[in-house]
Amino acid sequence: MSAPGRNDPCPCGSGLKYKKCCLGKEAASPAVFTPAERQSALEHLFRFSRRPELEPAHAAAQEDFWVGWMARRSEDELKEAMRLEQSGTAYLEWFVFDFRLPRGRTVTEEFLARERGRLRSGEISYLERMRLSHWRLYEVARVRHEEGLDLVDLWTRERLRVQERLATRQLIQWDLVAARVVLGPAGVPVLDGVPYLYPAMARSMVVWHRYGQDDLHLRRRDRGDAPAGSGSSGQASECRGARGDP
């Protein structure tokens, strides 16, 4: 992937020109980490998250994490889902990076406050970048095979280029994915953690919630995939049905 020019959009996704945002920051900052430092930082963090003192936080977090899904599933289905390795990893990442403890900090922020002195610089750099990240919903605007993705943030409608190889073999244009985008070791946005691909049947419901009925109908019509008679009332029914509402 070629380096951005001074007047190109900054690869961090800020919307500013590269020269007015991250140009020079990579060289001036030691915020570089190796794959081994990333892995060891996560191991230390996850071990910290399993301390007995955080058991009450886990109880509250698990209820928040699973509540929407539980409403439409049996107890046996919930237990089966919680046993899946991917589900456990997704929950743990959300718990350490997004869930707020009673004092307002995330688990990552609490860990850095207590254990920073025992960590290597690369481990700290990685966790500091992850500390600023959040799960967000993106639409795949373009797939650059074996290179990366162009994503549109469905909250801000900003477009960003992400360096990613594996996902280019699995995703296609218009897919919706919940993912965590962070600056990688080279200062280029990358996907980190376990992304979640929304099923095709959930697309209308998700976009309807974000943009409203009329905007969804226009987006689908412009792409040529709006079925006959798919007015806003039909989309509302589809939305309610997907959520399990009566």
C-alpha positions as CSV (number, residue, x, y, z in Angstrom):
1,M,0.0,0.0,0.0
2,S,1.6,3.3,-1.1
3,A,2.1,6.1,1.4
4,P,-0.4,8.9,1.3
5,G,0.5,12.3,-0.3
6,R,0.6,15.4,1.7
7,N,-2.7,16.6,0.3
8,D,-4.4,13.2,0.4
9,P,-7.1,12.4,3.0
10,C,-5.4,11.2,6.2
11,P,-5.6,7.4,6.4
12,C,-6.6,7.6,10.0
13,G,-10.1,8.5,8.8
14,S,-10.3,12.0,10.5
15,G,-11.4,13.7,7.3
16,L,-8.4,16.1,7.4
17,K,-5.6,16.3,4.9
18,Y,-2.6,14.1,5.7
19,K,-0.3,17.1,6.2
20,K,-2.7,18.6,8.7
21,C,-3.2,15.4,10.7
22,C,-0.8,12.4,11.0
23,L,2.1,13.5,8.8
24,G,5.2,13.3,10.9
25,K,3.4,11.8,13.9
26,E,4.5,8.3,13.1
27,A,8.1,9.3,12.9
28,A,8.0,11.4,16.0
29,S,6.2,8.8,18.1
30,P,7.5,5.5,19.3
31,A,4.0,4.1,19.1
32,V,5.0,1.0,17.2
33,F,4.4,-2.5,18.3
34,T,5.2,-5.9,17.0
35,P,2.8,-8.8,16.6
36,A,4.4,-10.5,19.6
37,E,3.9,-7.3,21.7
38,R,0.3,-7.1,20.6
39,Q,-0.3,-10.7,21.6
40,S,1.4,-10.4,25.0
41,A,-0.5,-7.2,25.7
42,L,-3.8,-9.0,25.1
43,E,-2.7,-11.9,27.2
44,H,-1.8,-9.6,30.1
45,L,-5.1,-7.7,29.7
46,F,-7.3,-10.7,29.5
47,R,-5.6,-12.3,32.5
48,F,-6.2,-9.0,34.5
49,S,-9.9,-9.1,33.4
50,R,-10.4,-12.5,35.0
51,R,-9.4,-11.2,38.5
52,P,-12.0,-12.1,41.2
53,E,-12.6,-8.4,41.9
54,L,-14.1,-8.0,38.4
55,E,-16.6,-10.8,38.8
56,P,-19.5,-8.4,39.6
57,A,-18.6,-6.4,36.5
58,H,-18.6,-9.5,34.4
59,A,-22.1,-10.4,35.7
60,A,-23.4,-7.0,34.7
61,A,-21.5,-7.0,31.4
62,Q,-22.8,-10.4,30.3
63,E,-26.3,-9.3,30.9
64,D,-25.8,-6.2,28.7
65,F,-24.0,-8.2,26.0
66,W,-26.5,-11.0,25.6
67,V,-29.8,-9.3,26.6
68,G,-31.0,-8.5,23.0
69,W,-30.1,-11.9,21.7
70,M,-31.6,-13.7,24.7
71,A,-35.0,-12.1,24.2
72,R,-35.5,-14.2,21.0
73,R,-33.8,-17.5,22.1
74,S,-34.3,-20.3,24.5
75,E,-32.1,-20.9,27.5
76,D,-30.5,-23.9,25.7
77,E,-29.6,-21.8,22.7
78,L,-28.1,-19.1,24.9
79,K,-25.9,-21.7,26.7
80,E,-24.8,-23.2,23.3
81,A,-23.9,-19.7,21.9
82,M,-21.9,-18.8,25.1
83,R,-19.9,-22.0,24.7
84,L,-18.7,-21.1,21.2
85,E,-15.1,-19.8,21.1
86,Q,-15.9,-16.9,18.8
87,S,-18.7,-15.7,21.0
88,G,-16.5,-15.9,24.1
89,T,-13.8,-13.9,22.3
90,A,-16.2,-11.3,21.1
91,Y,-17.6,-10.8,24.6
92,L,-14.2,-10.6,26.2
93,E,-13.0,-8.0,23.7
94,W,-16.1,-5.9,24.2
95,F,-15.8,-6.2,28.0
96,V,-12.2,-5.0,28.2
97,F,-12.4,-2.3,25.6
98,D,-16.0,-1.0,25.7
99,F,-17.7,-1.8,29.0
100,R,-17.5,0.9,31.7
101,L,-16.7,-0.1,35.2
102,P,-18.6,1.6,38.1
103,R,-15.8,4.3,38.4
104,G,-16.2,5.2,34.7
105,R,-13.0,3.5,33.4
106,T,-12.9,0.7,31.0
107,V,-11.0,-2.5,32.0
108,T,-8.2,-1.4,29.7
109,E,-7.9,2.0,31.3
110,E,-7.9,0.4,34.8
111,F,-5.2,-2.1,33.7
112,L,-3.0,0.6,32.2
113,A,-3.4,2.8,35.4
114,R,-2.2,-0.1,37.6
115,E,0.2,-2.1,35.4
116,R,1.8,0.4,33.0
117,G,5.2,0.2,34.8
118,R,5.4,-3.6,34.1
119,L,4.6,-3.4,30.4
120,R,7.0,-2.9,27.4
121,S,6.6,0.2,25.3
122,G,5.1,-1.7,22.4
123,E,2.5,-3.3,24.6
124,I,1.6,0.1,26.0
125,S,1.4,1.6,22.5
126,Y,-1.0,-1.1,21.3
127,L,-3.3,-0.8,24.3
128,E,-3.3,3.0,24.1
129,R,-4.6,2.7,20.5
130,M,-7.1,0.1,21.4
131,R,-8.3,2.1,24.4
132,L,-9.5,4.8,22.0
133,S,-11.3,2.4,19.7
134,H,-15.0,1.3,19.7
135,W,-17.1,-1.2,18.0
136,R,-18.8,0.6,15.0
137,L,-21.0,-0.4,12.1
138,Y,-19.6,-0.1,8.6
139,E,-20.8,-0.7,5.1
140,V,-18.3,-2.2,2.7
141,A,-18.0,0.3,-0.2
142,R,-15.2,-1.4,-2.0
143,V,-13.1,-4.5,-1.7
144,R,-9.5,-4.2,-2.9
145,H,-8.5,-7.9,-3.2
146,E,-5.6,-9.0,-1.0
147,E,-5.0,-5.3,0.0
148,G,-7.8,-3.8,2.0
149,L,-11.3,-2.4,2.2
150,D,-13.0,0.9,1.8
151,L,-15.6,1.3,4.6
152,V,-18.3,3.8,5.2
153,D,-19.1,4.5,8.9
154,L,-22.8,4.3,9.2
155,W,-22.9,6.7,12.1
156,T,-20.9,9.5,10.5
157,R,-21.0,8.5,6.8
158,E,-17.3,9.1,6.6
159,R,-15.3,6.8,4.3
160,L,-12.0,5.3,5.3
161,R,-9.5,2.9,3.7
162,V,-8.5,-0.1,5.9
163,Q,-5.5,-2.3,5.3
164,E,-6.8,-5.9,5.6
165,R,-6.1,-9.1,3.6
166,L,-8.1,-11.9,5.0
167,A,-11.4,-10.0,5.0
168,T,-11.1,-9.2,1.3
169,R,-11.6,-12.9,0.7
170,Q,-14.8,-13.0,2.7
171,L,-16.6,-9.7,2.3
172,I,-18.3,-8.2,-0.8
173,Q,-19.5,-4.7,-1.6
174,W,-22.6,-3.6,0.4
175,D,-21.9,-6.1,3.3
176,L,-22.5,-4.7,6.8
177,V,-19.9,-5.4,9.4
178,A,-19.5,-4.5,13.0
179,A,-15.7,-4.0,13.6
180,R,-13.1,-2.2,15.5
181,V,-10.8,0.0,13.3
182,V,-7.5,1.1,14.9
183,L,-4.2,2.5,13.7
184,G,-1.8,-0.4,13.1
185,P,2.0,-0.4,13.7
186,A,2.6,1.6,10.5
187,G,0.0,4.2,11.3
188,V,-2.5,2.8,8.8
189,P,-6.0,1.9,9.8
190,V,-6.5,-1.9,10.2
191,L,-9.2,-4.2,11.5
192,D,-8.5,-5.5,15.0
193,G,-10.3,-8.2,16.9
194,V,-13.3,-10.3,15.8
195,P,-15.5,-8.5,13.2
196,Y,-19.1,-9.5,13.0
197,L,-20.8,-9.8,9.5
198,Y,-24.4,-9.0,9.6
199,P,-26.6,-11.6,7.8
200,A,-28.1,-10.3,4.5
201,M,-31.6,-10.6,5.9
202,A,-30.7,-8.1,8.7
203,R,-29.4,-5.4,6.4
204,S,-32.7,-3.7,5.8
205,M,-33.5,-3.6,9.5
206,V,-30.1,-2.1,10.4
207,V,-30.0,0.6,7.8
208,W,-33.7,1.4,8.4
209,H,-32.9,2.1,12.1
210,R,-29.9,4.3,11.2
211,Y,-31.2,6.3,8.3
212,G,-35.0,6.0,8.4
213,Q,-37.5,4.4,6.1
214,D,-37.4,6.9,3.1
215,D,-33.6,6.9,3.0
216,L,-33.4,3.1,3.0
217,H,-35.9,2.9,0.2
218,L,-33.9,5.4,-1.9
219,R,-30.6,3.5,-1.2
220,R,-32.1,0.2,-2.2
221,R,-33.9,1.7,-5.3
222,D,-30.7,3.3,-6.5
223,R,-28.9,0.0,-6.3
224,G,-31.8,-1.7,-8.2
225,D,-32.5,-4.2,-5.5
226,A,-35.8,-2.8,-4.1
227,P,-38.6,-5.3,-4.6
228,A,-41.9,-4.1,-6.0
229,G,-44.1,-2.6,-3.5
230,S,-41.3,-2.2,-0.9
231,G,-42.6,1.0,0.6
232,S,-41.8,2.3,4.0
233,S,-44.6,0.4,5.7
234,G,-43.2,-2.9,4.5
235,Q,-39.8,-2.0,5.8
236,A,-41.2,-1.1,9.2
237,S,-42.8,-4.5,9.4
238,E,-39.6,-6.1,8.4
239,C,-37.8,-4.2,11.0
240,R,-40.2,-5.2,13.7
241,G,-40.1,-8.8,12.6
242,A,-36.3,-8.9,12.6
243,R,-36.2,-7.5,16.2
244,G,-38.8,-9.9,17.3
245,D,-41.4,-7.2,18.1
246,P,-45.1,-8.1,17.8
